[in-house]
Amino acid sequence: MGDPADAAHIREVGVIGAGQMGNGIAHVLALAGIEVPLYDAKPEALTRALETIGRNVDRQVAKGLVSAEAREAALRRIRPAAGLADFSRCDAVIEAATEKEDIKRAIFAGLQPHLREDCLLATNTSSLSVTRLAAATDRPARFIGMHFFNPVPVMKLVEIIRGIATDDATYRTVAGLAARLGKETALAEDFPGFMANRILMPMINEAVYTLYEGVGTIEAIDTTMKLGCNHPMGPLELADFIGLDTCLSIMQVLLDGLSDTKYRPCPLLVKYVEAGWLGRKTGRGFYDYSVTPPRPTR
Ligand code: CAA
């Protein structure tokens, strides 16, 4: 667990990428009293993110977890950024852009001329090498992995990944920042998939194999894991929630990085992604979300 005192000086944290993860990260930072410039290459994604954050904070207000005044103050702290120059006052920047290495590298290259020299850089990558991303920046010692979980306002963990060059002060500050957000932390070494996805994704992939080989139906597999193992969501429902393209790309990182065929992505997962059936975000994955309740697609 980090010590919030180690991050007491953090006043402004930029977020790059306003998708599922980026909007959740901006949400928890703003509620913790931190100023948040939020940037996305697509201006319409920024508008959508602000609406989503408003709706998600409303859920917390309705539950009595957040007061109406805190809601207003938090929403005021999130500033849509017109460009990367808006990050010049930040104490830290968290990158939560698309999970593609060339895109992340281009963002860091565009960002660093605008940053204060002591600004920390964190990536929310779920599986790319933190060490390799850090090496492409001008500050590998002040670069770290800060892996949040979806839905960010609800999930209690931040997995922290130190690259080989990350210094102790950066680690302590980032662990302290996670504590200020009310999150527990778990420290992972920088190996493919870190801890969460090294364990979670092979389970999801195995659930897809279980379906592919006809051992059980979608409903039977999800019911088994929900009721038999007390998982809040079944693995196929969870795969749809995460995004099947993300699941596939993480399996590919595990296979490439660890060179063990046990990480071979299930051909059925590949086929769903090829079909554009990526889960909730496209309205269809292992379930069809155009109907309520969602209907299994096999
Ligand atoms: N913002 C704020 N609050 C939210 C929220 C959001 N985006 N989404 C849900 N909530 C709140 C709800 O208001 C509700 O609050 P109370 O408990 O106070 O009533 C609570 O969360 C539960 O939500 P629901 O009642 O709507 O639904 P649920 O009970 O089915 O729970 C869930 C939803 C929390 C998502 C639960 O199903 C769950 O934990 N699923 C597993 C999620 C998971 O494994 N996430 C990790 C994915 S892996 C990842 O993210 C990393 C990666 O790299 C791939």
Residues whose N, C-alpha, C, O or C-beta is under 5 A from the ligand:
A	BS01	CAA	N56 R59 K63 S126 F148 F149 N150 P151 P153 V154 P232 M233 I242
